[in-house]
Amino acid sequence: MTKQVKKKPRWSHKDLLGLEYLSREDIELLLDTGDSFREILDRSIKKVPALRGKTVVNLFYEPSTRTRVSFEIAAKRLSADVINIATETSSVKKGETLNDTGKNIEALKADVIVVRHNCSGAAAMLARNVNISIVNAGDGWHEHPTQGLLDIMTLRKKLGHIEGLKVSIIGDIAHSRVARSNIWGLTKLGAKVTVCAPSMLIPPGIEKMGVSVADDIDDALGEADAVNVLRMQLERDEKAMFPQQSEYFKTFGITEERLKKAKKNIVIMHPGPINRGIEISSKIADGANSVILEQVTNGIAVRMAVLFWLSQAKRDK
Ligand code: CP
């Protein structure tokens, strides 16, 4: 009898810039590793030594609660040292460029920079200019890969698989890096994705990403196994493009009434922060079908997986 040799998992990326640039195998490796790390979070001593001696720097040019805290906890659970740079109180205020800040953090011997920036492509530019690992924690409207991963991890834990699932993404698709990362990740894993929003919030040509577009929210909800509800990005400059909030809630808001026509066990996700009463009602956000807070917890596990594999890739060189 021939002995089956288990293939050693491989990770060859220096950076995590987007799910567009990962293979199905890369994504599954991160999800499987995230599942293993998730168990550590329920232990009384929530720490393993995997990143002992490594330094992770959180460099956030935009506000964040979930992503920044989650990366900090993820790094600490792996025993890394963590530095948080608040750009408001750093030399960014004196005009230092992103590249110069990144090169100085590299010179300070950090191993990973987790960067959030309002410009699409900022993380990729930094990755080209430093030798240490860059993790994109959200760049403009481009991608938010760890949010995509934690959404997919939550869905996979809840429903057992991704292949063949019908997932609807509802809301401000045009301005959403979360939508883009979800679309790349879900379609690579074989889900059928539908996007739904007022026409001004659907980017032209989105079908080329392998998704269907629904104008009517009842169509988007009808057959869906899960729905990812996006936030109306009220802080953006393009507010003139946005529909009236009360009108939006009436036409596209996720409410109890609307969910009566959906599958009984439909999974309700939201990346946060929530605008209650605009894109989702409080009853649904806090109700039995919602996995919104599970997403937040799973975010730590999947970010542990990302930091772990980036550190492995560097050691393999
Ligand atoms: N989902 C998300 O990115 O939330 P924060 O902006 O709080 O990080």
Residues whose N, C-alpha, C, O or C-beta is under 5 A from the ligand:
A	BS01	CP	P63 S64 T65 R66 T67 R68 P271 G272 P273
